[in-house]
């Protein structure tokens, strides 16, 4: 008996669905095995990295990130909760009614010097004392010293999205700045992949179909080997910033996508970064990225490379619908030599000024209203008399 056309179509659809389901099932098994091996590699390489880490006592190897802050760590100046955040207690996943939850994403400049000197702490205090609009303000310090933007993006995917923050502030990029040498050919793979064994297919972990994720990973071509001419050209002209920071931009885009998927109404802010250059520490022995010493980069040249990074961050904010907090512009006319103790990290007053700049952005975006406070004006007056060479370097 010959089947009708409609039955043939139905059986064809069923066969195709069964085939697709089988392929996807096999892909998920392959993915699980690849992921298991990758997590093991990340953990093992994280152990090796921490062996030479100056603050390894407060870090622990991790299969996802390579390493993370040691949950529950305590000493005289640093308190890590069981979730791996700088905080005395855990944050509840469930939201408190009429509260504003802000997550601060970054590296050591977000983590801060100690429990009493970090910008998320100051931002929380400013909100509690000065902001109007919510009954409670919750600021989460998600900074981890040494992390690249790759690791921050992974943490957003595996942890931060569950918290569904109302606001995300990204002070991100210093470790990418230190890692990607502007006077060498553009890195063919991210420093995270090079250090911890990441694989191309992992970039597509958020994809609903493991089949498509694996196929996308397989499509990536092996990068070409660099020639001596490539090195000479990079040393003579520096690498284009849009290519040098492509991993940073890719990770920032992933962060924004993941956060918006978890909370479509979230407000995301991207910050420019404050560097001390062209000034240096008073003793002239400022700790700097390896390539600054290797290439004998002058403070003025180093300041130029920071400007290039900040221009990329400004462009990203504009192209991805994020708010821009131009912290670098606010700090440019200030005496950064008294606000910072190295090219990126700050004393307590510096971090408090960063927090005030972020608070101004929240007010300007109508997220909160503000009571009057003289503290910000006091800080600006205290550090506003920058040396002549700093004033000359400032922008209008």
Residue pairs with C-beta under 8 A, 6 or more apart in sequence:
3 11
23 211
24 209
24 210
24 211
27 209
27 210
27 211
27 213
27 214
28 210
30 210
30 214
31 201
31 210
31 213
31 214
34 199
34 201
35 202
38 197
38 198
38 199
38 202
39 63
39 64
40 63
41 196
41 197
42 62
42 63
42 64
42 65
42 66
42 196
42 197
42 198
43 61
43 62
43 63
43 66
44 61
45 66
45 195
45 196
45 197
46 61
46 62
46 65
46 66
46 67
46 196
47 61
49 66
49 67
49 195
49 196
50 56
50 59
50 60
50 61
50 67
53 59
53 67
53 146
55 145
57 70
57 73
57 75
58 69
58 70
58 73
58 75
58 78
58 80
59 67
59 68
59 69
59 70
59 145
60 67
60 68
60 69
60 70
60 71
61 67
62 68
64 154
64 158
65 144
65 147
65 151
65 154
65 155
66 151
66 192
66 195
66 196
67 146
68 84
68 144
69 80
69 84
69 85
69 86
69 144
70 80
71 80
71 81
71 82
71 83
71 84
72 80
72 81
72 82
73 79
73 80
74 80
77 113
77 114
77 115
77 116
78 86
78 114
78 115
79 86
79 87
79 88
79 115
80 86
80 87
81 87
81 88
81 89
81 90
81 91
82 90
83 90
83 91
83 159
84 144
84 159
85 91
85 140
85 141
85 142
86 111
86 112
86 115
86 118
86 120
86 141
86 143
87 140
87 141
91 138
91 140
91 163
93 162
93 163
95 101
95 164
96 135
96 136
96 138
97 135
98 134
98 135
98 136
99 134
99 135
99 136
99 137
99 138
100 127
100 131
100 133
100 134
100 136
100 137
100 138
100 166
100 167
100 367
100 368
101 138
101 140
101 163
101 164
101 165
101 166
101 167
102 120
102 123
102 124
102 127
102 137
102 138
102 139
102 140
102 165
102 166
102 167
102 168
102 169
103 139
103 140
103 142
103 160
103 163
103 165
103 167
103 168
103 169
104 110
104 119
104 120
104 123
104 139
104 140
104 141
104 142
104 143
104 169
104 171
105 142
105 143
105 152
105 155
105 156
105 160
105 168
105 169
105 170
105 171
105 172
105 255
106 142
106 143
106 152
106 170
106 171
106 172
106 174
107 143
107 144
107 145
107 146
107 147
107 152
107 172
107 174
107 175
108 143
108 144
108 145
108 146
108 174
108 344
108 345
109 143
109 171
109 174
109 273
109 344
109 345
109 346
110 118
110 119
110 120
110 141
110 142
110 143
110 171
111 118
111 141
111 143
111 144
111 145
112 118
112 119
112 120
112 121
112 141
112 143
112 351
113 345
113 346
113 347
113 348
113 351
115 121
116 348
117 346
117 347
117 348
117 351
118 141
118 143
118 351
119 171
119 351
119 352
119 354
119 355
119 358
120 139
120 140
120 141
120 143
120 355
121 139
121 141
121 351
121 355
122 351
122 352
122 354
122 355
122 356
123 139
123 169
123 355
123 358
123 359
124 137
124 138
124 139
125 355
126 355
126 356
126 359
126 373
127 137
127 139
127 359
127 362
127 368
128 137
129 371
129 373
130 359
130 370
130 371
130 373
131 137
131 359
131 362
131 363
131 368
131 369
131 370
131 371
132 368
132 369
132 370
132 371
133 367
133 368
133 369
134 368
140 163
140 165
142 152
142 155
142 160
143 171
144 151
144 152
144 155
146 175
147 175
148 175
148 176
148 179
148 190
148 191
148 192
148 247
148 251
149 172
149 173
149 175
149 176
149 247
149 248
149 251
149 252
150 190
150 191
150 192
150 193
150 198
150 247
150 251
151 192
152 172
152 251
152 255
153 251
153 252
153 254
153 255
153 258
156 254
156 255
156 258
156 259
157 205
157 206
157 254
157 258
160 168
160 258
160 259
161 258
161 259
161 261
161 262
162 262
164 262
164 263
164 266
165 259
165 263
165 266
166 263
166 265
166 266
166 267
166 367
167 266
167 267
167 268
167 269
167 362
167 367
168 255
168 259
168 266
168 267
168 268
168 269
169 269
169 271
169 325
169 358
170 252
170 255
170 268
170 269
170 270
170 271
170 322
171 271
171 273
171 327
171 354
172 248
172 252
172 270
172 271
173 245
173 248
173 273
173 309
173 313
174 273
174 344
176 191
176 245
176 247
176 248
176 309
177 273
177 289
177 305
177 306
177 309
178 289
178 290
179 191
180 186
180 187
180 191
180 244
180 245
180 247
181 290
181 291
181 294
181 295
182 234
182 238
182 239
182 241
182 244
182 291
182 305
182 308
183 234
183 235
183 238
183 239
183 291
183 295
184 231
184 234
184 235
184 239
184 291
185 226
185 230
185 231
185 233
185 234
185 239
186 234
186 239
186 240
186 243
186 244
186 246
187 194
187 244
187 247
188 223
188 224
188 226
189 223
190 198
190 247
191 247
192 198
192 247
193 199
199 217
200 217
200 220
201 213
201 214
201 216
201 217
201 218
202 217
203 216
203 217
204 212
204 213
204 214
204 216
204 217
205 213
206 254
206 257
206 258
207 213
207 216
235 295
238 305
241 308
241 309
241 311
241 312
242 249
242 312
244 308
245 309
245 312
248 312
249 312
249 316
252 270
252 316
252 320
253 316
253 320
255 268
256 268
256 320
256 321
256 322
259 266
259 268
260 266
260 268
267 323
267 365
267 367
268 320
268 321
268 322
268 323
269 317
269 322
269 323
269 324
269 325
269 358
269 361
270 313
270 316
270 317
270 322
270 323
270 324
270 325
271 313
271 324
271 325
271 326
271 327
271 358
272 310
272 313
272 314
272 324
272 325
272 326
272 327
272 328
272 329
273 306
273 309
273 310
273 313
273 327
273 328
273 344
274 327
274 328
274 331
274 336
274 340
274 344
274 346
274 350
274 354
275 302
275 303
275 306
275 328
275 336
275 343
275 344
276 286
276 336
276 337
276 340
276 342
276 343
276 344
277 299
277 300
277 302
277 303
277 306
277 343
278 299
278 300
278 302
278 303
278 389
278 390
278 393
279 299
279 336
279 337
279 387
279 389
279 390
280 286
280 299
280 337
281 337
281 341
281 342
282 337
286 342
286 343
287 342
287 343
288 302
288 342
288 343
289 343
291 297
292 302
297 305
302 343
303 393
306 328
310 328
313 324
314 324
314 326
316 322
317 323
317 324
318 324
323 361
323 365
325 357
325 358
325 361
327 354
327 357
327 358
329 395
330 353
330 357
331 339
331 353
332 390
332 393
332 394
332 395
333 384
333 386
333 390
333 391
333 394
334 353
334 380
334 383
334 384
334 386
334 390
335 383
335 384
335 385
335 386
335 387
335 390
336 350
336 386
336 390
337 387
337 390
338 347
338 383
339 346
339 347
339 349
339 350
339 353
339 383
340 346
340 347
340 350
341 347
346 354
349 379
349 382
349 383
352 375
352 379
353 376
353 379
353 380
353 383
356 375
356 376
356 379
359 370
362 368
363 369
363 370
386 394
